[in-house]
């Protein structure tokens, strides 16, 4: 399932290539015909992401809410679009900045509906704070974590706790914080949760910039591969590395299903909850992560 950085990148494409244009909206598949008719011929005013959901704001106070889920996918192009094939839920056509034409096709989303501004805000209110948004509330996230007896691994997958974090970011931020994934939130505590939020801000913003999730620091990658483009096999500490040695301590990475998804962790590096240093945890040290991207704590 696309995580928050991917949805933000998609929203950025709409902001850059489609905003300010009156769009032709259709549903070649037919399942979204009524919604398409409401939007057809109106101007796209805004595109925004909140966690794994995207909202396209059209004139008249209508919003297209899209949640890609496991199988949803957007495709973009310029010029004449291809002949519609298969289960094409929505097609958006615009003149483009140079008049050559732009198009966007949506297939297989979990949710695709036209909502009012009030309904859009109600949908957002059900979501937790998003580390990629300027209004992301680190304090609200940390308070909720610290009040709960649910494991931190389960809480990080709850979109009502923090929006945009999926299975990859969950495993990786817990490893980088050397945190036992099965520890309840009340034991993790507010300060550690704030440190993890700071790290998520940096990791997600880096993901937007790269178009990929990279969580390893250069020093923890194989010699000869510490500079330049990061290979996929070197990008993560524990995610999908079960049975392989931990990059830091050499112990075997383990896996277990938690809230319907496979969690990956190191049983040695994440054996408990080490005492926090007096200075904020520096989880982002590394030449290719932008430490200036940390969120302002609220």
C-alpha positions, 0 to 999 in steps of 0.5 A: 500500500502506498505510504504517505510520501507517495500520496504527497508526491501524487498531490504535488503532480496535480498541483503542478500540472493540473491546478487552475485548469478546467478538467474533463472528468469521465469514468470509462469503467462507469463505476464513477459516472455520477461523480464524474458528471459533478466534476466535469468541466470545473476547475481544479483549485487545489490538491492536498494529501493527508496521510494515505488519502488525497483530496482534489478540490474543484470549484463549487466546493466539491472535492474528489477524495481518493484512497488508493488502498492496496491496488489503486494506482494513478498514471499520468501523461501528456498529449493524447491519452491512450485508449481506455482499457480495463477497469479505468475508474476515473480519467482527468483531462486538461489543456496543460500549461502549453496547450499540449494536454495532460491526463491522469488515469485512476485504477483500482482505488479503495475509495473514490468519491465526491464530497463537500468541504464539510465532508472532506474535513470530517474525513480528515478529522478521523485521521491522526496528525500527518508528519508531512503536513505543516499542521501536523501535531507532534504533541497530539501524536505523542500524548496519544501514544503515551496514554495507550497500553496498545503496543507501539507497533500496532499504534504506528499502523493506526491511521487515527494515531499517525497518518501516512505511516505504513508497514515500511516506515513502522519497522524502520522508525522503530529500529532507528529508535532502538525501540521494542515494537511490542512495548505498550505506549505507556512504557514508550512514553511521550519523549520517545514518541516525540523523538520518533515523530521527529524521525518520521518527519525527516524520513517522509520528507526524504521519501517525497524527495527521492520517490523511495523509502531510504532509512539506512545511514551511509555508515550502515551500508556495505563498503563501496555502496555508501555514496551515490544512489542507494541500492534497494537491497541497502535501503532498509535496516529490517523491513523484509530482511527476516532471516538476514543479519542485522546491519548493526549487531549481526543478530538475525532479523525476526518477523511476526504478524502485527495488526494484519501486516508482517512486522520486522525487528532486531531482537538485540538492537530492539530488546527494550527501551534504552534510556533517552539521552539528555539531548534529543535523539539524533536519529537522522545523522547522515549525509543524505538525510536533511536534518533541517526537515524536523517538525516544530513540536507543538 
